[in-house]
Amino acid sequence: HVQLVESGGGTVRAGGSLRLSCSASGGVTYSKHCMGWFRQATGKEREVVARIYSDGRTHYADSVQGRFAISRVDANNTLYLQMDHLKPEDTAMYFCTAGSEVSGCSGYWGQGTQVTVS
């Protein structure tokens, strides 16, 4: 079965950087699945942060455009989210997802990794 395991979260000061990683297994492949990062802050709804599609296209939420970069390495089935110029409002639990484009790249979810920006 599909497994998505995130890592790389932590606490950082405003203006700093973090890189999140997501290790995918259980049949997730670049050719069949798009992948993404979502986040949920306390008391707020879950929202999409970024997606990367099978053809390499990427999509970012307006709030992170120009600061975050999503990428994937097929050789080791790993998804990344490079986060620069972090702001306190980026504080949230970040989730790695995979799925069909119809599902919004979110048919499968990881357990999440916490990012706190002070």
N, C-alpha and C positions, 0 to 999 in steps of 0.2 A: 504494500500500500504506500501511497505518497507520504513522504515525511519532509517537512521543512523545518530547519533548525537555525534560529537566528543567534547571532553573537555580535559583540562590539559595542553594546550600549554602555552607558555610564554617566557620570556627572562631569560637566565641563562649564567653564565660564563663558559668558556671552562674548561672541566674536571668535570663539574657538572652533575646532573641527573634530568630527568623529567619522569613522567609517564602519558602517554596519555590513555584516556578511550573512548570507543565508545559504546553508548547505542543503541541496535538494537530492532526494533519492526516491526510489520506488516508482520509477517510470517517467519522471518529469524530464522532458527533452525540449530543447530549443525549437525544434521543428514542429512540435505538437502543442506547446504551451507558451502563452505569454506569461510574464511574471511581473510582480509589482510590489510596492511598499505602501502600506496603509498606516495610519496612526490614530490613536484615540487618547485625547487628554481627559483628565478627570472631569466628569460632569458634562462632557461634550460628546457629540456623535462621532463615530468612526468616519474618517475621511481618507480619500486617496491622496498619496504623496507623489508617486511616480509609477509609470508602467513602461515596460519594454516589450515590444512585440517581436514575433518570429522573424520579421523582415528587418529588424534593427531599429525601427521607428521608436521614438520615445515620447512620452507625454508627462508633463509636470503640472502640479497644482500651481496656480498663480503665486501663492504665498511662498513657494520655494524655488520658483524659476530663477535661474542664474546663480543660485547658491548650492543647490543639490545636484548630484549627477548619479544616474542609475546606469549600471553596466552588468554584464554577465560573462563568465568564462565557461564555455561549453566543456572544455577539457576536464574540468573538475566539478562541473555542475554547480557552480556557485554564483549567486547573485550578490551584487554590492550596492550600497548607497553611500556615496561620499557626501558628507554634509559639512559645508564651510559657512563661515560667518553666522554661526548659530545664534538664535535669539531666544529669550525666555519663553516666547510663545511657541517654540518648537518642542517644548517639554511635553512628552507623551510616551505611551507605550507604542512601539513600532512593530508592525507585523509584516512578515514576508508572505506573499501569496503567489499562487500559480493557477492557471486554468485556461479555458478557452476565451476568445475575445468576447463571445456572447455573454460569458459570465463576468465580464469586466476584469478578466485575469485573476479572478478571486474565488475559484471553485474550491481551492485548498488553502488552508491557513496554517502558519506556524504558531507557536505559543507566545511569541512576542519578546521584545527586549526593551528595557526602560531607558529612555534618554531624558536626562534632566539638565537644563541649562539655567545657571544661576546668574 
